[in-house]
Amino acid sequence: MLEKIEPVGLTARAAEEVRKIMQTKNIPPEYGLRVGIRGGGGCGGVALMIGFDKAKPTDLTYTLQGITLHIDKKHTMYLIGKQIDFYEGADAKGFMFAEQK
């Protein structure tokens, strides 16, 4: 049997923050965390992005740390090996992408 491999990881801290946002912003339960790219390559490259959205027909859907993630199939290759984390420090606060450990 083939193991389902998730292209992107999600830390416990990031999952906790996503749950908190979904609750405080009243995100409907049928929505998940959309992970993808913005931009189209070239000199500027692509920017990784996250947001909340419903599943679309072209999505791959995963559940990590109890959070549903939607990833457009075309974006998968840009996300392989990445991990979503949440940083909170004196200088900044927010989600960030890092290489999976």
C-alpha positions in Angstrom: 0.0 0.0 0.0 1.3 3.4 -0.9 1.7 6.0 1.9 0.1 9.4 1.2 2.8 12.0 1.4 1.9 15.5 2.4 3.8 18.1 0.3 3.8 20.6 3.1 4.2 20.3 6.9 2.4 22.3 9.7 4.0 22.8 13.1 1.9 22.4 16.3 2.3 26.2 17.0 1.0 27.1 13.5 -1.9 24.7 13.9 -2.8 26.3 17.2 -2.7 29.7 15.7 -4.9 28.6 12.7 -7.5 27.2 15.1 -7.4 30.4 17.1 -8.0 32.5 13.9 -10.7 30.3 12.7 -12.6 30.6 16.0 -12.1 34.4 16.5 -12.8 35.3 12.9 -15.8 32.9 12.7 -14.4 31.0 9.7 -17.0 28.5 8.6 -16.2 24.8 9.3 -16.4 23.9 5.5 -13.3 26.2 5.0 -9.8 25.0 5.3 -6.3 26.5 5.1 -5.4 27.2 1.5 -1.7 26.9 0.9 -0.3 27.9 -2.5 1.8 30.3 -4.5 1.4 33.7 -5.9 3.4 34.8 -9.0 4.5 32.9 -11.9 8.2 32.3 -11.8 10.5 34.4 -14.0 13.0 36.7 -12.3 10.6 37.5 -9.4 9.9 33.8 -8.6 6.9 32.8 -6.6 5.7 33.8 -3.2 4.2 31.2 -0.9 0.8 32.2 0.6 -1.8 31.0 3.0 -5.5 31.9 3.5 -8.9 30.3 4.2 -11.0 28.9 1.4 -13.3 26.1 0.4 -12.0 23.1 -1.5 -11.9 23.4 -5.3 -12.0 20.6 -7.9 -8.3 21.0 -8.7 -7.2 20.7 -5.0 -5.4 18.0 -3.1 -6.8 18.0 0.5 -4.8 16.9 3.5 -5.4 17.0 7.3 -2.4 17.9 9.4 -2.5 18.5 13.1 -6.3 18.5 12.8 -6.3 21.3 10.2 -7.7 20.8 6.7 -5.3 22.0 4.0 -6.3 22.7 0.4 -3.5 22.8 -2.2 -4.0 23.3 -5.9 -2.3 20.4 -7.7 -0.3 22.8 -9.8 1.2 24.4 -6.7 2.4 21.1 -5.1 5.9 21.1 -6.6 6.6 24.5 -5.1 5.6 23.4 -1.6 7.4 20.0 -1.3 9.7 20.1 1.7 8.2 23.3 3.1 6.7 23.6 6.6 4.4 26.3 7.9 5.3 27.7 11.2 4.2 30.6 13.3 6.7 33.1 14.7 5.9 35.5 17.5 8.8 37.7 18.7 9.5 41.3 19.7 10.2 42.2 16.1 7.4 40.5 14.2 4.5 38.1 14.4 3.1 35.9 11.7 3.1 32.7 9.6 6.3 31.7 7.8 7.5 29.0 5.5 10.7 27.1 6.4 12.4 23.9 5.2 11.0 20.8 6.9 13.2 19.3 9.5 
